[in-house]
């Protein structure tokens, strides 16, 4: 059987078509999928590196800002006192109020405003003072609390009249209840 030139060209074209199909199916497609997966991994890793770089730059900027802020507030350290205990609080409040009254009683309590793990940072010390004083002396007490060196730790200050109104009639004594909440460091 003799094969004509036309049939040889057609058989060669068919062979090349089958060979191209096999190459596409068995080599190009798996490699293309692998390349796409690797490209996705590269993109993911590049995003992670970019995010880590941004975080590192932010950390460096915050460190610089922290240093600048510490330098700005270094002169304030002499006004800050170390942590104080219950007796210190009572002594300070007594020192503030004693010049303005002769009768005074103090109640002291703790109030936890956070979880047990955060208790050291968020404990509030509440001091309630009942006293008899004049209106003018009450103004002096309030002014003394404002000038106290731990005034930055006062988170709540309330003053209630337990008897008559806040009227100064001939230096009449008032029965007053003062409640002070200190934030513990």
Secondary structure, 3 states (H helix, E strand, C coil): CCCCHHHHHHHHHHHHHHHHHHHHHHHHHHHHHHHHHHHHHHHHHHHHHHHHHHHHHHHHHHHHHHHHHHHHCHHHHHHCCCCCCHHHHHHHHHHHHHCCCCEEEEEEEEEECCCCCCHHHHEEEEEEEEEEECHHHHHHHHHHHHHCCCHHHEEEEEEEECCCCCCCCCCCCEEEEEEEEEECC
